[in-house]
Amino acid sequence: MPYSFTQIEKDRSRTIAWVFSSLIVFYFLTGWVIALLVKNYNLIADAEPVENFTPALLTLPETLTALVIALAVAGVHWLVSVQGMVERILRVLQAEPLNPKDTHHQMLANIIEEVSVATGGRSITGVVVPTPAMNAFALSDFGGQAIIGVTEGLLGRLNRAQLEAVVGHEAAHVVSEDCTTTTVTTALFGLINGLLNAVTIGLRGSGRSSSRSRGGNGFVVFLLLVYFILAVTRLVSLLFNMFISRQREYRADAIAVRLTRDPLSLAQALYIISSRWRGGGMAGEELEALFITNPRFSQLDESEGFFSELFSTHPPVEKRIQVLLDMARTDVKTLEESVKGQETHSRQDVPLPGPVLAKRWLVNQNGAWTGPFTLSQLATLQGLGPNTWVKPSGSETVIEASDDQDINSLLKEGGGRVQGSMLCPRCQVPLTEMAYEGTLVAKCSSCGGTLVAENDVQRILVRREVGFSDRVAHLAGLLQRNRVPASPGLNLRSANLSPCPHCPSPKPKMIHMLYTMAYPVEIDRCLTCGFLWFDRDELEVLQYLIEKRVAPV
């Protein structure tokens, strides 16, 4: 029998009502116990000592007062938590919008759009989390906003069919509205772990310094009180997991299979995710109920029984995979062989990509048409101003430079000079945008250096599309055998520091340093904008060392 929209709404409303009622009960019981302790403490302090002291219970008016206060506190907690809850959770996860110039991001956007159409046209926005961990999540709120997010690790390591299956699973949470319940409970209590960890660190630091500070003991007492309150709240949040049924994951898997008609791809995706780093230790790991698998490995998740059903938000991955394999009429051995084959042939031995097919323009200089020029080349073209006549390459439409949105963004207001010159820090020639591993980098056609945004470096290191040349393999081997980098590390004093190509004038100097201490590849990093400069082959050597798992220095 189909799961109707009316039934979905009833289930969501009933669960939300239970969550809010439990919140009121929690605050009422907490307030009642505190009021009882305060009342009896005052009686003991004010009365004569007696041998047989009988605790006084709260009167009916006092109990009703505690109930009213609980209602008020629960209402405030609810309103504060659900206001902007999706945006707040995305900030905790450090999620980013999809980049329209990134081919992997565009593939994800296309998949989400296709799945959205298949689910009845529900509007869903895609985001990515810049981490090599492998996981996915979904969020939604009462206003109809829906988000599906994946990590860069998952986006770079799964093939299209597997990614479609994962997006189908997350879309199932959205259309069944259990995603809203999970988002609400996460907003109410899911961020407590982060605060609890911060207080724990504060207690450790205060414990070491309290003996050296007069006010240290008082501060430690305050932190202990806060820690106790947060610990109790964390315990309550675990109890709230009972509202997040494990069965919702089985149901989402089943809906994903109905959408994609491909149970094997979802089984492969879960197998790959579960056998790699899922995000333990990353920002937002405490929001485990949101993810397709728990970022932290939990023995409770992988077991069954009363306590697992009560305190765990995910069913055993092994059982989920077996259910999907039964649907696909295949076995675990076939699954493992298919995944192994995918890993073996994950990289294609293809040449390095050429320049991206970017928009180009012809420019009228002294009555003659010159070009065509890319946007980065226009950035350094002498004499280009708002009134310069230009026309897009392949078109006969002539317009002023200021009428073209892309060119106008390069021009200073009221002036004829061009902003944002992207010049090679070594050769001082214009950098050209190129597609590499699905994202855009700026490359020097003269020396072969590459300018990359820091987050894009993480994406490049995860993805495996472009093959390595013999030269790169040879340089990586030399670097590993020598084990002594040409530069010992961070260099702040060198007189030869290069200017950052990305920053506007006056351009700050980039710092010469190692990308990591484990793999001693030298880079230049701009501390102002975060962009990184790799000299020729340095980026490819770094990829080679990390991907081939060469023993670190």
C-alpha positions as CSV (number, residue, x, y, z in Angstrom):
1,M,0.0,0.0,0.0
2,P,1.5,3.4,-0.9
3,Y,2.6,5.7,1.8
4,S,0.2,8.6,1.3
5,F,1.0,12.3,1.8
6,T,-1.8,12.5,4.4
7,Q,-0.3,9.6,6.4
8,I,3.2,11.3,6.1
9,E,1.8,14.5,7.5
10,K,0.0,12.7,10.4
11,D,3.2,10.8,11.3
12,R,5.3,13.9,11.2
13,S,2.8,15.9,13.3
14,R,2.4,13.1,15.8
15,T,6.2,12.7,16.2
16,I,6.8,16.5,16.6
17,A,4.0,16.7,19.2
18,W,5.7,13.9,21.2
19,V,9.0,15.6,21.0
20,F,7.7,18.9,22.2
21,S,5.6,17.2,25.0
22,S,8.7,15.3,26.1
23,L,10.6,18.6,26.2
24,I,8.0,20.0,28.5
25,V,8.1,17.0,30.7
26,F,11.9,17.2,30.9
27,Y,11.9,20.8,32.0
28,F,9.0,20.2,34.4
29,L,10.7,17.3,36.2
30,T,14.0,19.2,36.3
31,G,12.3,22.4,37.7
32,W,10.3,20.3,40.2
33,V,13.4,18.5,41.5
34,I,15.4,21.8,41.8
35,A,12.4,23.5,43.6
36,L,12.1,20.6,46.0
37,L,15.8,20.7,46.8
38,V,15.7,24.4,47.4
39,K,12.6,24.2,49.6
40,N,14.1,21.5,51.8
41,Y,17.4,23.2,52.0
42,N,15.7,26.4,53.2
43,L,13.8,24.4,55.8
44,I,16.9,22.8,57.1
45,A,18.8,26.1,57.2
46,D,16.0,28.0,59.1
47,A,14.8,25.3,61.5
48,E,16.3,23.9,64.7
49,P,18.2,20.7,64.3
50,V,15.9,17.6,64.6
51,E,16.7,13.9,64.7
52,N,14.0,12.7,62.3
53,F,13.7,15.3,59.5
54,T,10.8,14.7,57.1
55,P,11.3,16.2,53.6
56,A,8.5,18.6,52.5
57,L,6.9,18.1,49.2
58,L,5.8,20.9,46.8
59,T,2.3,22.2,47.3
60,L,-0.2,22.3,44.4
61,P,0.4,26.0,43.6
62,E,4.2,25.4,43.7
63,T,3.8,22.5,41.3
64,L,1.6,24.5,38.9
65,T,4.2,27.3,39.0
66,A,6.9,24.8,38.1
67,L,4.7,23.5,35.2
68,V,4.1,27.1,33.9
69,I,7.9,27.8,34.1
70,A,8.6,24.5,32.2
71,L,6.1,25.5,29.5
72,A,7.8,28.9,29.1
73,V,11.3,27.5,29.1
74,A,10.4,24.7,26.7
75,G,8.7,27.2,24.4
76,V,11.7,29.5,24.3
77,H,14.0,26.5,23.8
78,W,11.8,25.3,20.9
79,L,11.5,28.7,19.2
80,V,15.3,29.5,19.5
81,S,16.2,26.0,18.2
82,V,13.9,25.8,15.2
83,Q,14.5,29.4,14.0
84,G,17.0,29.1,11.2
85,M,17.8,25.6,12.2
86,V,18.8,24.4,8.7
87,E,21.2,27.4,8.2
88,R,22.7,26.8,11.7
89,I,23.3,23.1,11.1
90,L,24.9,23.9,7.7
91,R,27.3,26.3,9.4
92,V,28.3,23.6,11.9
93,L,28.9,21.2,9.1
94,Q,30.8,23.9,7.2
95,A,28.8,23.1,4.1
96,E,29.2,25.1,0.9
97,P,26.9,25.8,-2.1
98,L,27.6,23.9,-5.3
99,N,30.1,25.6,-7.6
100,P,28.6,26.0,-11.2
101,K,32.1,25.8,-12.7
102,D,32.9,22.4,-11.0
103,T,31.9,19.5,-13.2
104,H,31.5,17.2,-10.2
105,H,29.2,19.7,-8.5
106,Q,27.2,20.1,-11.7
107,M,26.8,16.3,-11.9
108,L,25.4,16.4,-8.3
109,A,23.1,19.2,-9.2
110,N,21.8,17.3,-12.2
111,I,21.2,14.2,-10.2
112,I,19.4,16.1,-7.5
113,E,17.2,17.8,-10.1
114,E,16.4,14.4,-11.7
115,V,15.5,12.8,-8.4
116,S,13.5,15.9,-7.5
117,V,11.4,15.4,-10.6
118,A,11.0,11.7,-9.9
119,T,9.6,12.6,-6.4
120,G,7.0,14.9,-7.6
121,G,8.9,18.2,-8.2
122,R,9.9,18.9,-4.6
123,S,12.5,21.7,-4.6
124,I,15.8,20.5,-3.2
125,T,19.1,22.4,-2.9
126,G,22.4,20.6,-3.1
127,V,25.5,21.5,-0.9
128,V,28.9,19.9,-0.4
129,V,31.1,19.6,2.7
130,P,34.8,20.1,1.9
131,T,36.2,17.0,3.6
132,P,37.7,13.7,2.2
133,A,35.3,11.8,4.6
134,M,32.5,9.8,2.9
135,N,29.0,10.6,4.0
136,A,25.7,12.3,3.0
137,F,22.9,13.9,4.8
138,A,19.5,15.7,4.3
139,L,17.8,18.6,6.1
140,S,14.4,20.2,5.9
141,D,12.3,22.6,7.9
142,F,8.7,23.6,8.4
143,G,8.9,26.2,5.6
144,G,9.5,23.6,2.9
145,Q,13.2,24.2,2.6
146,A,15.0,21.0,1.7
147,I,18.8,20.3,1.5
148,I,20.8,17.3,0.3
149,G,24.5,17.4,1.1
150,V,27.4,15.1,0.3
151,T,31.0,15.3,1.3
152,E,33.7,15.9,-1.3
153,G,35.1,12.4,-0.5
154,L,31.9,10.7,-1.4
155,L,31.4,12.9,-4.5
156,G,34.9,12.1,-5.8
157,R,34.9,8.3,-5.0
158,L,31.5,7.1,-6.1
159,N,30.4,6.7,-9.7
160,R,27.3,8.3,-11.0
161,A,25.0,5.3,-10.4
162,Q,26.1,5.0,-6.8
163,L,25.8,8.8,-6.3
164,E,22.2,8.6,-7.7
165,A,21.4,5.9,-5.2
166,V,22.7,7.9,-2.3
167,V,20.8,11.0,-3.4
168,G,17.7,8.9,-3.9
169,H,18.1,7.7,-0.3
170,E,18.4,11.2,1.1
171,A,15.5,12.4,-1.1
172,A,13.4,9.7,0.4
173,H,14.0,11.2,3.9
174,V,12.8,14.6,2.4
175,V,9.6,13.4,0.8
176,S,8.7,11.2,3.7
177,E,9.1,14.2,6.1
178,D,11.1,12.1,8.6
179,C,13.9,14.4,7.6
180,T,12.1,17.4,9.3
181,T,11.7,15.4,12.5
182,T,15.4,14.5,12.5
183,T,16.4,18.1,11.8
184,V,14.2,19.4,14.6
185,T,15.5,16.9,17.2
186,T,19.1,17.6,16.0
187,A,18.5,21.4,16.4
188,L,17.1,20.9,19.9
189,F,19.8,18.6,21.3
190,G,22.3,17.6,18.6
191,L,24.6,20.5,19.2
192,I,25.1,19.7,22.9
193,N,28.1,17.5,22.3
194,G,30.1,20.4,20.8
195,L,29.4,22.5,23.9
196,L,30.1,19.6,26.2
197,N,33.5,19.0,24.5
198,A,34.3,22.7,24.9
199,V,33.5,22.7,28.6
200,T,35.5,19.6,29.1
201,I,38.5,21.3,27.6
202,G,37.9,24.3,29.8
203,L,37.7,22.1,32.9
204,R,41.1,20.5,32.0
205,G,42.7,23.9,31.5
206,S,41.1,25.4,34.6
207,G,42.1,22.4,36.7
208,R,45.8,23.0,35.9
209,S,45.6,26.7,36.5
210,S,43.3,26.9,39.5
211,S,46.1,26.4,42.0
212,R,47.9,29.4,40.5
213,S,44.8,31.7,40.5
214,R,42.7,32.9,43.4
215,G,39.5,32.9,41.4
216,G,40.3,29.6,39.8
217,N,38.3,27.4,42.2
218,G,35.1,29.5,41.7
219,F,35.5,29.3,37.9
220,V,36.0,25.5,38.1
221,V,32.8,25.2,40.2
222,F,30.9,27.2,37.6
223,L,32.2,25.0,34.8
224,L,31.3,21.8,36.7
225,L,27.8,23.1,37.1
226,V,27.6,23.8,33.4
227,Y,29.1,20.4,32.6
228,F,26.5,18.7,34.8
229,I,23.6,20.5,33.1
230,L,25.0,19.7,29.6
231,A,25.7,16.1,30.5
232,V,22.1,15.7,31.7
233,T,20.8,17.4,28.5
234,R,23.0,15.1,26.4
235,L,21.5,12.1,28.2
236,V,18.0,13.4,27.3
237,S,19.1,13.9,23.7
238,L,20.0,10.2,23.6
239,L,16.5,9.3,24.8
240,F,15.1,11.5,22.1
241,N,16.7,9.1,19.6
242,M,13.7,6.8,20.3
243,F,11.8,9.3,18.1
244,I,14.3,8.6,15.3
245,S,13.3,5.1,14.3
246,R,16.0,2.8,12.8
247,Q,13.2,1.7,10.4
248,R,13.3,5.0,8.6
249,E,16.7,4.0,7.1
250,Y,15.3,0.8,5.7
251,R,12.3,2.7,4.3
252,A,14.6,5.3,2.7
253,D,16.7,2.5,1.1
254,A,13.5,1.0,-0.3
255,I,12.3,4.3,-1.7
256,A,15.7,4.9,-3.3
257,V,15.5,1.5,-5.0
258,R,12.0,2.4,-6.3
259,L,13.4,5.7,-7.7
260,T,16.5,4.3,-9.3
261,R,15.6,0.7,-10.0
262,D,19.2,-0.1,-8.9
263,P,19.6,-1.8,-5.5
264,L,23.1,-3.0,-6.3
265,S,24.5,0.6,-6.7
266,L,23.1,1.6,-3.3
267,A,24.6,-1.5,-1.8
268,Q,27.9,-0.7,-3.4
269,A,27.7,2.9,-2.1
270,L,27.0,1.7,1.5
271,Y,29.8,-0.8,1.3
272,I,32.3,1.8,0.1
273,I,31.2,4.4,2.7
274,S,31.2,1.9,5.6
275,S,34.7,0.6,4.8
276,R,36.3,4.1,4.7
277,W,36.5,7.2,6.9
278,R,33.0,8.3,7.4
279,G,33.7,11.5,9.2
280,G,34.7,10.6,12.8
281,G,36.4,13.7,14.2
282,M,35.1,16.1,11.5
283,A,33.0,19.2,12.2
284,G,29.4,18.1,13.0
285,E,30.2,14.4,13.8
286,E,27.8,14.7,16.8
287,L,24.9,15.2,14.3
288,E,24.9,11.5,13.5
289,A,21.2,11.1,13.0
290,L,21.3,13.3,9.9
291,F,23.8,11.1,8.0
292,I,23.3,8.1,5.8
293,T,25.7,6.2,8.1
294,N,27.0,7.2,11.5
295,P,30.2,9.3,11.1
296,R,31.7,7.6,14.1
297,F,31.9,3.8,14.2
298,S,29.5,2.6,16.9
299,Q,29.2,-1.0,18.1
300,L,25.7,-0.1,19.1
301,D,24.8,0.7,15.5
302,E,26.1,-2.6,14.3
303,S,24.0,-4.7,16.8
304,E,20.4,-5.4,17.3
305,G,18.2,-5.5,20.4
306,F,16.3,-3.3,22.8
307,F,19.1,-0.9,23.7
308,S,20.2,-0.6,20.0
309,E,16.7,0.2,19.0
310,L,16.4,2.8,21.8
311,F,19.8,4.6,21.6
312,S,21.0,4.1,18.1
313,T,19.8,6.0,15.0
314,H,21.1,3.7,12.3
315,P,20.5,0.0,11.7
316,P,23.5,-2.3,11.1
317,V,25.1,-1.4,7.7
318,E,25.8,-5.1,7.0
319,K,22.1,-5.9,7.4
320,R,21.1,-2.9,5.1
321,I,23.5,-4.2,2.5
322,Q,22.1,-7.7,2.7
323,V,18.6,-6.5,2.2
324,L,19.6,-4.6,-0.9
325,L,21.6,-7.6,-2.2
326,D,18.5,-9.7,-1.8
327,M,16.6,-7.2,-3.9
328,A,19.3,-7.3,-6.6
329,R,19.4,-11.2,-6.4
330,T,23.2,-11.2,-5.9
331,D,25.6,-12.0,-3.0
332,V,28.3,-10.3,-1.0
333,K,31.2,-11.9,-3.0
334,T,29.9,-10.3,-6.2
335,L,29.5,-7.0,-4.5
336,E,33.1,-7.1,-3.2
337,E,34.5,-8.0,-6.6
338,S,32.5,-5.1,-8.3
339,V,33.8,-2.6,-5.8
340,K,37.3,-3.9,-6.0
341,G,37.2,-3.6,-9.8
342,Q,36.0,0.0,-9.5
343,E,38.9,0.9,-7.2
344,T,41.4,-0.7,-9.5
345,H,40.2,1.2,-12.5
346,S,39.2,4.4,-10.8
347,R,41.8,6.4,-12.6
348,Q,42.0,6.7,-16.4
349,D,45.3,7.1,-18.2
350,V,44.3,10.3,-20.0
351,P,46.3,13.3,-20.9
352,L,46.2,16.4,-18.8
353,P,43.2,18.6,-19.6
354,G,43.4,21.6,-21.8
355,P,41.9,25.0,-21.2
356,V,38.3,25.0,-20.2
357,L,35.9,26.1,-23.0
358,A,35.5,29.6,-21.5
359,K,33.8,32.6,-23.0
360,R,36.0,34.7,-25.2
361,W,35.7,38.2,-26.7
362,L,37.0,40.2,-29.6
363,V,38.2,43.8,-28.7
364,N,38.2,46.8,-31.0
365,Q,41.6,48.5,-30.5
366,N,42.4,51.5,-32.7
367,G,39.7,50.6,-35.2
368,A,40.9,46.9,-35.6
369,W,39.4,43.8,-34.0
370,T,41.9,41.9,-31.9
371,G,41.6,38.6,-30.0
372,P,39.7,36.5,-29.1
373,F,40.7,36.9,-25.4
374,T,39.7,35.0,-22.3
375,L,38.5,36.9,-19.3
376,S,41.8,36.4,-17.5
377,Q,43.6,37.8,-20.6
378,L,41.2,40.8,-20.7
379,A,42.2,41.5,-17.1
380,T,45.7,42.5,-18.3
381,L,44.8,44.1,-21.7
382,Q,46.0,47.6,-22.0
383,G,43.5,50.3,-22.8
384,L,40.3,48.3,-22.0
385,G,37.7,50.6,-20.5
386,P,33.9,50.7,-20.0
387,N,33.4,52.3,-23.5
388,T,35.6,49.9,-25.4
389,W,33.7,48.1,-28.2
390,V,33.7,44.3,-27.7
391,K,31.8,41.4,-29.1
392,P,31.6,37.8,-27.9
393,S,33.5,35.3,-30.1
394,G,31.3,33.8,-32.7
395,S,28.8,36.6,-32.5
396,E,28.4,39.8,-34.6
397,T,26.7,41.7,-31.8
398,V,28.9,44.7,-30.9
399,I,28.4,46.1,-27.4
400,E,30.4,48.3,-25.0
401,A,32.5,46.5,-22.4
402,S,30.4,47.9,-19.5
403,D,27.3,46.2,-21.0
404,D,28.8,42.8,-20.7
405,Q,28.3,41.4,-17.2
406,D,31.5,39.4,-17.1
407,I,33.7,42.2,-18.3
408,N,32.0,44.8,-16.2
409,S,32.9,42.9,-13.1
410,L,36.5,43.4,-14.0
411,L,36.3,47.1,-14.4
412,K,36.8,49.7,-11.7
413,E,34.0,52.1,-11.2
414,G,34.6,55.3,-13.3
415,G,38.0,54.1,-14.4
416,G,39.6,52.4,-17.3
417,R,42.0,50.1,-15.5
418,V,41.2,46.5,-14.8
419,Q,40.9,44.9,-11.4
420,G,42.0,41.4,-10.4
421,S,45.0,40.8,-12.7
422,M,46.0,37.1,-12.5
423,L,49.7,37.1,-13.3
424,C,52.1,34.2,-12.8
425,P,54.2,35.1,-9.7
426,R,57.2,33.6,-11.5
427,C,56.8,34.7,-15.1
428,Q,54.4,37.7,-14.8
429,V,52.3,36.4,-17.7
430,P,48.5,36.0,-17.6
431,L,47.2,32.8,-16.0
432,T,44.7,30.8,-17.9
433,E,41.7,29.0,-16.3
434,M,41.8,25.3,-16.9
435,A,39.7,22.3,-15.9
436,Y,41.6,19.9,-13.7
437,E,39.9,17.0,-11.8
438,G,36.6,18.6,-12.4
439,T,37.4,22.0,-10.9
440,L,38.9,25.1,-12.2
441,V,42.5,26.1,-11.6
442,A,44.6,29.0,-13.0
443,K,47.7,27.7,-14.9
444,C,50.7,29.5,-16.3
445,S,51.3,28.5,-19.9
446,S,55.0,29.5,-19.6
447,C,56.3,27.8,-16.4
448,G,53.5,25.3,-15.8
449,G,52.7,26.6,-12.3
450,T,49.2,26.3,-10.9
451,L,47.1,28.6,-8.6
452,V,44.4,26.8,-6.7
453,A,42.0,27.7,-3.9
454,E,42.6,25.8,-0.7
455,N,39.2,24.0,-0.7
456,D,39.8,23.0,-4.4
457,V,43.1,21.4,-3.4
458,Q,41.1,19.1,-1.1
459,R,38.7,18.3,-3.9
460,I,41.6,17.5,-6.3
461,L,43.3,15.2,-3.8
462,V,40.1,13.2,-3.4
463,R,39.2,12.9,-7.1
464,R,40.8,10.4,-9.4
465,E,40.2,11.3,-13.1
466,V,43.6,12.3,-14.5
467,G,46.5,9.8,-14.9
468,F,50.0,10.5,-13.8
469,S,52.9,10.8,-16.2
470,D,56.2,9.0,-15.9
471,R,57.8,12.3,-15.0
472,V,55.5,12.8,-12.0
473,A,56.1,9.2,-10.8
474,H,59.9,9.7,-11.2
475,L,59.8,13.0,-9.2
476,A,57.7,11.5,-6.5
477,G,60.1,8.6,-6.2
478,L,63.1,11.0,-6.0
479,L,61.4,13.1,-3.3
480,Q,60.6,10.1,-1.3
481,R,64.1,8.5,-1.5
482,N,65.9,11.8,-0.7
483,R,63.6,12.3,2.4
484,V,65.0,15.8,2.8
485,P,62.9,18.6,1.4
486,A,64.7,21.5,-0.4
487,S,63.1,23.8,2.2
488,P,62.9,22.8,5.9
489,G,59.5,24.3,6.3
490,L,57.8,27.7,6.8
491,N,59.8,30.6,5.5
492,L,58.8,34.0,6.6
493,R,62.0,35.9,6.0
494,S,63.0,35.1,2.4
495,A,63.6,38.1,0.2
496,N,62.3,36.1,-2.7
497,L,58.7,35.6,-1.6
498,S,56.3,35.9,-4.5
499,P,53.2,38.2,-4.7
500,C,49.8,36.5,-4.6
501,P,48.2,36.5,-8.1
502,H,44.7,36.3,-6.6
503,C,44.8,39.2,-4.2
504,P,44.2,42.8,-5.5
505,S,46.9,45.4,-5.2
506,P,48.8,45.9,-3.1
507,K,49.5,42.2,-3.4
508,P,50.6,40.4,-0.2
509,K,53.6,38.1,-0.3
510,M,52.9,34.3,-0.2
511,I,54.6,32.2,2.4
512,H,57.0,29.4,1.2
513,M,56.2,26.3,3.2
514,L,55.4,22.5,3.0
515,Y,51.9,21.5,2.2
516,T,52.1,18.8,4.9
517,M,54.9,17.5,7.1
518,A,54.1,14.0,6.0
519,Y,54.6,14.6,2.3
520,P,57.3,17.3,1.8
521,V,55.9,19.0,-1.3
522,E,56.8,22.7,-1.3
523,I,54.1,25.3,-2.0
524,D,53.5,29.0,-1.6
525,R,50.4,29.9,0.5
526,C,48.7,33.3,0.7
527,L,47.6,33.9,4.3
528,T,45.2,36.6,3.1
529,C,43.0,34.8,0.6
530,G,44.0,31.2,1.2
531,F,45.1,30.4,-2.4
532,L,48.0,28.1,-3.0
533,W,50.7,28.2,-5.7
534,F,52.2,25.0,-6.9
535,D,55.3,25.2,-9.2
536,R,55.4,22.8,-12.2
537,D,54.5,19.2,-11.3
538,E,54.2,19.9,-7.5
539,L,50.4,19.4,-7.4
540,E,50.6,16.2,-9.4
541,V,53.5,14.9,-7.2
542,L,51.4,15.6,-4.1
543,Q,48.5,13.7,-5.6
544,Y,50.7,10.8,-6.5
545,L,52.2,10.5,-3.0
546,I,48.9,10.7,-1.2
547,E,47.0,8.4,-3.6
548,K,49.7,5.8,-3.9
549,R,50.0,5.7,-0.1
550,V,53.7,6.1,-0.2
551,A,55.1,5.8,3.3
552,P,55.3,9.3,4.7
553,V,58.5,10.9,5.6
